Protein backbone atom coordinates (compact mmCIF):
# COMPACT_ATOMS: atom_id res chain seq x y z
CA UNK A 1 0.00 0.00 0.00
CA UNK A 2 1.50 3.32 -1.07
CA UNK A 3 0.57 6.54 0.69
CA UNK A 4 1.56 9.82 -0.86
CA UNK A 5 1.86 12.99 1.19
CA UNK A 6 -1.50 14.39 0.00
CA UNK A 7 -3.28 11.10 0.77
CA UNK A 8 -1.73 10.87 4.23
CA UNK A 9 -2.55 14.50 5.01
CA UNK A 10 -6.10 13.99 3.76
CA UNK A 11 -6.64 10.97 6.00
CA UNK A 12 -5.20 12.85 9.00
CA UNK A 13 -7.40 15.88 8.39
CA UNK A 14 -10.47 13.67 7.88
CA UNK A 15 -9.85 11.84 11.17
CA UNK A 16 -9.37 15.10 13.05
CA UNK A 17 -12.51 16.56 11.45
CA UNK A 18 -14.58 13.53 12.49
CA UNK A 19 -13.20 13.70 16.04
CA UNK A 20 -13.86 17.43 16.26
CA UNK A 21 -17.40 17.04 14.95
CA UNK A 22 -18.08 14.23 17.42
CA UNK A 23 -16.83 16.30 20.36
CA UNK A 24 -18.89 19.30 19.31
CA UNK A 25 -22.01 17.19 18.72
CA UNK A 26 -21.74 15.40 22.05
CA UNK A 27 -21.45 18.67 24.02
CA UNK A 28 -18.85 17.14 26.31
CA UNK A 29 -17.00 20.46 26.48
CA UNK A 30 -17.59 23.96 25.13
CA UNK A 31 -17.12 24.42 21.39
CA UNK A 32 -14.48 27.12 21.91
CA UNK A 33 -12.37 24.72 23.97
CA UNK A 34 -12.66 22.02 21.31
CA UNK A 35 -11.72 24.37 18.47
CA UNK A 36 -8.97 26.29 20.23
CA UNK A 37 -7.29 23.56 22.29
CA UNK A 38 -8.33 20.03 21.35
CA UNK A 39 -8.32 20.21 17.54
CA UNK A 40 -4.82 21.77 17.25
CA UNK A 41 -3.55 19.18 19.74
CA UNK A 42 -5.02 16.36 17.66
CA UNK A 43 -3.35 17.76 14.52
CA UNK A 44 0.06 18.09 16.15
CA UNK A 45 -0.14 14.63 17.76
CA UNK A 46 -1.23 13.10 14.45
CA UNK A 47 1.62 14.77 12.57
CA UNK A 48 4.17 13.57 15.14
CA UNK A 49 2.79 10.01 14.98
CA UNK A 50 2.85 10.08 11.17
CA UNK A 51 6.48 11.24 11.17
CA UNK A 52 7.47 8.51 13.63
CA UNK A 53 5.57 5.95 11.56
CA UNK A 54 7.32 7.03 8.36
CA UNK A 55 10.74 6.78 10.02
CA UNK A 56 9.89 3.37 11.45
CA UNK A 57 8.72 2.20 8.04
CA UNK A 58 11.96 3.42 6.46
CA UNK A 59 13.90 1.54 9.14
CA UNK A 60 11.90 -1.67 8.60
CA UNK A 61 12.25 -1.41 4.82
CA UNK A 62 16.01 -1.07 5.10
CA UNK A 63 16.50 -3.98 7.48
CA UNK A 64 16.93 -7.38 5.75
Secondary structure, 3 states (H helix, E strand, C coil): CCCCHHHHHHHHHHHHHHHHHHHHHHCCCCHHHHHHHHHHHHHHHHHHHHHHHHHHHHHHHHCC
